[in-house]
Amino acid sequence: MDGIIKIEINGIKIELPKGATLNDAILAADAPYKKGNSIGILKKSEIEQEENVREYQIKTTAGELVIELFAKDSFSKKRWIELSKEYKNIPLRWISRDAVAFGPFVSDMVATRETGTYDAYEILFAAGGGDPSNTHIIIIKNKHSAEYGAPQEGAFGRVVSGKRVLDKLKKEDTIIEIKPVISWKQTGEHLLTTDLTTPLEDGDKVFTYLRVVISPESPLGAEHFFALIRNGSFKVDMVSSSFTADHRLVGELPTYENYEPRSRGSVFLRTVGYGAGKAFIATDDRTASIMHSVIGHVEEGMELVQMAEIGHQLLVYTTPSQIMLHGKRFLQAEKEMASYGVKLIRQGDTDDEALIVSQEPDTTIDILKEGSVKATGVRDSRIISIELYDEAAPKTIDFFRHAIGLQFRPVGILPLIMKYENTYIFKAEKPAERYKEILPENTPKEKVLSGEIGITNQAAKRMGMIGVKTKDDDMFGPTGEKFISTNIIGRILDIEKLQHFKEGDKIYVIETKQEREEGDP
């Protein structure tokens, strides 16, 4: 039709008037988007080469799966490449807790009668009773051992997208068709942009986000990843031929939990050594590593990851989303937990308006597994609000957030270790100064104002100490150090609350964004 272009946005086919832009497509498809994040556009190619294709789409009556063939050549892989287009309208033969089988059909495979061990989401051919005229396509749901009558090489690929479809399949479902997926590397041009006025052309494929399915084997690693994407984005700090990496939590040591191959689309964390704390998304297959723990897999939007360029940010959603009760009132948290089917048990101050400062279990995976969570509330008198000067002292603030827990939680903890005259001294529980520099930054010139938060920098022995004064001071910083040894990072907005605390108390801290008046630091 003249004047109309056809595009795909996150797999959804839509029609738009000629000259339409990215913004028009996002609005028409109600596509996920967040300002500042990059969008990928795969341009249509007139010549689509199918040799070396590794991904295939399996369209079933219950939904679509995408599989990726193993790099190693085998008889099964060769037959799949040659004959997969012929596998149409194949019924689901049987389904179990561990696998599903589609068939039967006739093949020329040579079956074995040996027991094989198969990993979750692998795909293989199998001949019932060893008879090639009774061949099935079997997709593994859970790792197990079984005798399927498979050829000696076993599996020839794995499911990389649409894994949730396996749980939806019923006996009446069928494979409708199978076709190769032509990736952007084979089709040619692509564009990564934040400009919503970018015009679209007929045949363009647009990707606005990626979805990561969290592994139940990585509850602690998942929380590390949740902290990384707290603003909803994966920041591209490094790109190589086999991965894309976000370095923002380097220095934070995640727990090693999940040893498995880092297949394309795997999300993994470096847990030890140089670069520990970095998060990676694999763009090529790599073996399992004792230094890298896999915490999930990209189920949607892998094309966007492959287009990634340094400096860009990619919108990320996770399944499940993080359960984070810290900083919420009990009434709000109770409603949220009800939507998950999770029982909330109140502890501490249990008033509806009490603020939650801890939860047990602490991880999303464990909360969903147990179906309940204990949350501890406190009165507002135990909470102080702070404003941080991000532009004036970014490196010191990075240390501060890591040290008191604001990097991972909306509520930080400041233990009060000393109180004298008009000065309060704190020492964070986490020794972040071991891996974070505190060079002189935003040091005071003439005086320190009441309520300003100071941190002793590397020019003094007590590096990492945190302090605040309740009166202006033109001689010493908030930690009692000289101005040259003091970095000013922000201010406490309700300084009058400090008088109620004594040495040894834990003070809960919430960061508040406020507009500063002209003349303020």
N, C-alpha and C positions, 0 to 999 in steps of 0.2 A: 504494500500500500504506500503510495507516494506521501511523503511528509511524515512518515512514521519510522522510528528505529526500534529494533528489538535488542534488549540487553538482558543480562542476568546480574542480579545483585544478591550476593550470598546464596547463590543457587536458585533464587526465585526469578522466574522469567516475567518480564514486564514490557510493555510498549510505551514509548514516549514520543512526543513530537520531535521532529528533526531540529537540532540545535539545543536540545536539552542538556543540562549540566549535571554534575555530580549531586548538587543540592536537590535538583528536581527528582533524581532517582531515589535519593534517601527519603525524601518526603513521600513519594509515590509508593514505595515499598515499606514505609515505616521501619527502615533499617536501623539497627543499633549504630549510634555515632556519638562521639564526644569530642568537643572542640579541642584542637591541638593534636589529635591523633591522626596518623597517616592512613590513607586509603589506597588500596592497590587496584590498578586497572590492567587487565590482561587484554591486549589487543588481538582482534581476529586476524588469523593468518590465512591466506589463500591456499597455501601449501602445507598440509598437515601430514607430517611423516609419522608413521606408526611403528617403524622399526625402533627397537630399544625401549618400547613402552613397558613400564613396570607396574602401572596401576590399572586396575579394572573395576568397573562399577557393576555390581550385581543388583539388579532391580527385582525386588520381591513384592508380593501383594501386601506385605507388612511394612515396607520401607526399603531404603537403599543402603547397601553396604559398599565400601570400597576396600579392595584388597591390594596388597603390594607383593609382587613376586620376589622370592629370594634371589640374591645375586648369583648364587651357585647354579650352574646348569644341571638339569636332570631330565629324565624321560617324562615325568609328570608335568614339569614346567613347559617343555616343548609341546606336549599334547594340548595343554591349556591355551598356549599362544595360537596354535593351529586351529583348534576346534571350539573355543569358548563361545564364539558367535552362534554356534549351532545349538547351544544349550538353552533352549527356549521352552517355556511352559512345562518345566520339570517340577513335579509335585514334591512336597515335603513328605518323606517316607516315615521317618520316626524322629522323636525328640526326647532327650533325657536331660538330667541335671548337668551333664558334662559335655554334651555335643548335640548337633542337629545333622540330619542326613537328607539330601535331596536325591531322588532317583526313582527307579533304576533306569539305566541306559546301557547300550553296548559300547565296549571299548576294546582296545588291544593291549591293555596293561597286563603285566605279569605280577600276580599277587603273591604275597608271602603269608605264612600262617604263624608269624612271630608276634609277640607282644611288643608294642611300641610305646614310648613315653612322649606325650604331646603337650606343648605349652598352650596356654589360653590364647584363643583367637587365631590359631594356625588353621590352614585349609589343606585338605589332601583328597586324593582319590582313594576309594576302597572298594574291593569286590566282595560282596556278600557270599560266603561259602567258597571263596577263592575263584568264583566264576566270573570272568570278564563281561559276560552278558548281563550281569547283575551289579554293575558298577554304580557307585554313588559319589556325590560330592559331600564331604563331611567337613563341618566347621566346628572347631573345638571351643567350648564355652569356659571350661575350667581345666587347669592342668591335671592330667591323670595318665594312667597306663591302661592300655586295652589292646585286644586283638581285633583289628578291623578288616584284615585282609588287604592292607595297603602295600604298595610296592616297597622295595627295600629302602629307597631314599626317603620315604615318609612324606612329610609336609613339603609343599612347594611355595607357600606364601603365608601371609597373615592379614587379618582384618586390621585396617588402620583408621577407618572412619565408619560411623554408624553402628558401633558395637551394641548400642541399646536396642537395636532392631532384633538382635538375637533373643532377647527376653520377651519380645512381643509375638514371636512366631507361634503359630498354632498349626494343627495337623492339616487344616484346609488351605494353608498358604502354599504358594508356588514361586519358583524363579521365573519371572516374566522374560527377562533377557539379560545378557551380559555384553558389555562393550568396553573397549579400551578407553582410558582417561588420558587425553592429550594434555600434558602439563605445560605450563608457561615456558619451560626451558625448551620444549620441542616446538612450540608454536611461534616463538619470536618475541616481538616487542612487549614491554610492560612498562608501567608508570606507577611511581609511588608519590603521592602528593597530599598536601593539606589544603589545597586550594579548591574550595567547593564550586568555584565558577568554571572549573575545567570542563570543556564540552565533551560529550560522549558521542561515539560513532556506533553504527549498526554492528552488532556482534560482540561488542565489548562485554567483558565479565568483570564485575566490580566486587571487591572484598573489603568490608568495613571493620571486621573484628575476627578474633580467633577464640575458640572455646577449648579450655583444657579440662579434661576429666581427671580428677584427682585419684591417685591410687590409694586404696584402703590400707595398703602396706606401709604408707608413709605419713602417719598422723603428724609427727613433729616437722618433717620436711614440708608438709603442706602449709603449716603455719608460717614457715619462713617465706614460702612463695606468696602467701596471702599478704604478708607484710611488705613484700617487694612491690606488689601491685595494688597497694592501698588506695592510690589515686585512680585505679582502673586501667593502668597502662604498663606495658613491658617496654622499657627504654633500651634501645639498641645501642650498646656501647662497643660492640665488636662483632664482626662478621667474618667467617672463614668458609672454606668449601664444605665443612661438615657441621657447622653450628652457628647460631646467633646467640649473643650473650648480653646479659644485663649485670652491671658491676656494682649497683648501688648498695648492696649489703655485703660487700667484700669486708672481711675481718670478723663478721659474725659467723660463728662456727655451727653449722647445722649438724644434726645427729645423722650418722649413717644408718639407713634402715633397709633399703631395697636394692638388692643386687640383681640386675637383669640387663639384657642387652639394650644398648642405647639406640634403638631402631629409629628410623626417620619419624619425627613427630614427638619423640620422647622429650619430656621436660625433666632436667636433672640438675642437681646441686653439687658443687665441689665441696667436700667436707673436710679435707685436710690439705696442708701444704700451701704453697704460693697460690693466691687467688681464692682461698677458701671463702665461701659465702656467695660466690658468683652463681648466677642461675643461667642455664643454657637450654636452648631448644635445638634438637638435632635435626639437621636437614639432609643427613645421609646416615646410613647404617654404620654403627660402631659396636665393638664388643662391650660386654659388661666390664666395669672398672671398680676396683676396691677403693677408689678415691671419689667416685661419683655415685650418688644415690638418686635413683629415678623416683620422682614424686608424682608423675602423671603423664598424660599423652594428649596431644592436640587432636581433637576430633573434628573440628570445623575450622576453616581458615588457614590451612597449612600453606596455601598459595601466598597469603600475605606474609608469612614468615620467610618464604623463599625469596620474596622481593625485598626483604628488609635491607635498609641502608643505615650506616652509622649516623646517630643523631636523631633518628625518627622514633616515634612512640607508637606502639600498636595497642589498640583497645583489646582488653582481655576479659572474658567471662569464665567462670569456673563452675563445674558440676562436681560436688555440691558447692554452693557459695559459702563463705566463711560465717561461722557462728561466733560473733564477737559481742558480748554483753557489757564489757567494760565501758563505763561512761554513759550507760543508759539507766533510766529510772525503772523500777520494778514493774510498774504498770505497763510501760512500753515493751519491756523485755518479755513479759508474760504473754502478751498478744503475739509477739514474734515467734516465741517458742511453740505456741499453739499451732501456728501455721506449719511447723516442722513435725508436729506430733510428738514434741518433747515436753516432758514435765519439768517445770521450774520449781526448785526448792529454795525458799528464801532463808538466808542466814544473816547474822549481824543485825543491823538496823533493818527491819523488815517493812517499814512504812512504804506505801505506794510510791512516794516521791524520793525515797532514799536512792543514792547513786551507787551503782554496782562497781566495785573495784577489783573483784576477782571471781573466777568461775572454776568449777571442778566437775568433770574433767576440763582441762585447759584447751584441748584440741577439738576441732570440729568433727573429725572422724570418730573419736571416742565418744563424744556427746551423742552423735547419731546412732552409734552402736549400742550404747547403754539406754538411750531413750529418755534420759533425765540429766539435769545439770543442777549443781548446787551453786548459788550465786550469793556473794557476800556484799551487803550494802552498808554505806556509812552516811552520816549526816553531812549536810553541806558545810558545817563548821570545820570539818576535817579536810576540806578540799580547798586548794587555792588555785586561782586562775592566773595564768601568765601569758604575756605577749612576747614573742621572740623577734629580734631584729635580723631577719634572714639575710637581707641585703648587706647589712653592716658587718656581720660576723658569721658567714656561712659555714666555715670549717669548724669553728668552735661550737656552733649550734649542732652540727652533725655529731660531734663528740657528745654533747649534752643529751641529745635525743637517744643515742645508743646507750649512754651510761645509765639513764634513769628509766629506760624502757619505752619511751615515746615512739621509738622506731617500730615497735611491734604492737603497741597498745595505745588507745586513746587516753589512758590514765597512766601517768608515771609515778614513781615513788622516790621521795627525797628523805632519807633518814637524817634527822637533826642530831648532830654529834656535839655541838657546842653552842652555848648561848651566853652572851655577856653584854652588858650595857645596851647599846642599840644595834648589836651585831649578832647575826645568826649564821652558823657555819654548818654546811651539809657535806656528806661524803656518799656518793652513789654506791650502790651495792655491786654494780658491775664495773670492773676495772678497765674501762674502755681506753684509758690512757696508754695501755700496753700496745694497742694497735691503731690508735688515732692520734695524729699530731695535734698539739695545741700551741701553735706559733703565735706570737703577739699579733693581735687583731682587734681593732676597735678599742684601743686602750684610751682611758679618759685623759683629758687635757687639763682642765681646771678644777673640776669637782665631780663627785659621784652623787647622783640624786637618790633620795629615799625611794626604796622599792626596787632599785635596779639590781639585776642579777649579774654577779661577776664570777669569773672562773680564773683561777691561777694558771698562767701559761708556763711555757717551758723555760722562761727566764728565771724561775724560782724553784726551790726544792719541792715545795708542796703542790706540784703540778696536779691539776684535776680537782682541787678543792673548789667547792661552790659556796658562795656567800651572798648575803643581802643585808643592807643597813636600813634602819627605820628612820634615819635622819640623814640630811645631806652631809657630805664630808669632802673637804678640799685637800686632804693630805694622804689618805689611804683608801684603797679599793674595798669592795664588799667582803673580801676574804682576809683583810688586814694587811695585804701586800702593797708595795709601791705601785703607782699607776702603771709604770712600764711593765710590771709583771701581772697585770690584770686585764682580762678581756671582758668587755661588757656585752652581754648577749641578749638582754631583754629586761623586762620588769614584771614584778608581781602587781596585779591589779587590785588586790584586796589585802594590802599589807597589814591592816589592822588585825587580821585573823592570826598572825604569828604569835601574838602575845599569849594565846591560849595553849601553846605547845611547850613541852619540856624536853630536855635532852633525852635522847633515846626513842622519841616518838617518830613514827613514819608519817610523813605529810604526803597526801595525794595531790597530784598536779595535773591540771587540764589546760591544754593550750587553747587560747582564744585569739582569733584574728580580729584586730581593731584598726580603724583608720587613725593614724597619728596626726596631730595638728602640726601646722607649719612651725618649725623651730624645735620640735621634739627630736631627740636623737634617733 
